[in-house]
Amino acid sequence: MCTRQFKLEASVIPGRPLTPTQCDEANTIDDLRTKCMKKAEKKCRHLHMGAVQFSLKTEQPRCRIRFWTLALRRRLKIKVNPSLWKRAKKKAKVEVMVSTLSLTDIKAELPHARKDYHAAKKDHKGNRLKFMENFKEKDRKRLQAAEAARAKARIVKIALNKLESTSVTKILVDDQWKDTQSEIEEALFPINKGKINASKHTPFLQPHLRRALGDQGYEAAVDEILEGSFAIPGGTDKYTRMLLRQARQTHRLPPTQSYITMEENTQAWKKAKERTSTGISGLHFGMFKAQATRKHLSALDASIRSLAYSTGFTYRQWQFGIDVQLLKRSQDYRVNKLRTILLIEADFNMNNKKLGKEAMETGKPLVS
């Protein structure tokens, strides 16, 4: 897949659209990459933390549950990593030779471990306090203060209703509640369509300017605007004329980078927030952040992003998103008072960030 992608990237010309054959190849590689990332995620462990406070009384039976689960899988001829087996056995402090036990004996150990865990979990807060008594006084006070602050902050959020989700599961239309998917979609569709089309009356989407500039900005017309020699079409209003004249470039700037390097890609994903929501493909920020830690995978991701960034190509997955309704104000479910956001793919989001950043950097000398 990497070889195919690098070969495809080398065959395109920056600033020019892809041929139909190149578009098909780009989408095929992107779909294959998506399948590989989803398959890899299924093999990742999922951590569930925070419900039970850590202490040795709860941790020891939990380790035993983990070990005897692995032992059962191993006896059933399911592959278990030898290193994982050794670590689990050491943590569980199991001295017996498992090979001497029968399948029935191994199955009997699991209920005992679970029973001990549930018994310790009932008083997990008290066990936590006893566990911290073994720490040095300085460390114990620091941990107790931090945990008390977290508990108080959560109480404040509950009191202020800050833990309430801002996602919408019901809406109010003409004093009537709509709570089914079909009713909500029927009521929101015309409102969201109006939001999308709200800019259609703006000057740059009118026929005379649209023909001259294009939807993405014709290179010749853009150069003329920056040089101050652009012939403004008739019918353009006063303020748009003023804007186009003021857009003349007074300082010669170096050309912006039209591609994305592996180093830039790696740094961008390291800074990204893992909990950012994404589109419908199932690829989330956590996958890309993990991928950026491996050079060959980061190089592949950079090539896929760079292909789109340098040519204006849009992958098939990037052409679809999810409209999500959020509350602007708590408990205000009126249909015309909701906020609509569009969730897009993670790599598309990252390309848009780069584009916006470079646009702002380019415009700085003109503002000063």
Secondary structure as UniProt FT lines:
FT   HELIX           2..11
FT   TURN            14..15
FT   HELIX           20..42
FT   HELIX           56..75
FT   TURN            76..77
FT   HELIX           82..92
FT   HELIX           98..100
FT   HELIX           103..122
FT   HELIX           124..132
FT   TURN            133..134
FT   HELIX           137..159
FT   TURN            160..163
FT   STRAND          171..173
FT   TURN            174..175
FT   STRAND          176..178
FT   HELIX           181..196
FT   HELIX           197..199
FT   TURN            200..201
FT   HELIX           203..205
FT   HELIX           207..213
FT   TURN            214..217
FT   HELIX           219..227
FT   TURN            234..235
FT   HELIX           238..246
FT   HELIX           262..271
FT   TURN            274..275
FT   HELIX           285..291
FT   TURN            292..293
FT   HELIX           295..311
FT   HELIX           316..319
FT   STRAND          322..327
FT   TURN            330..331
FT   HELIX           335..337
FT   STRAND          338..343
FT   HELIX           346..367
//
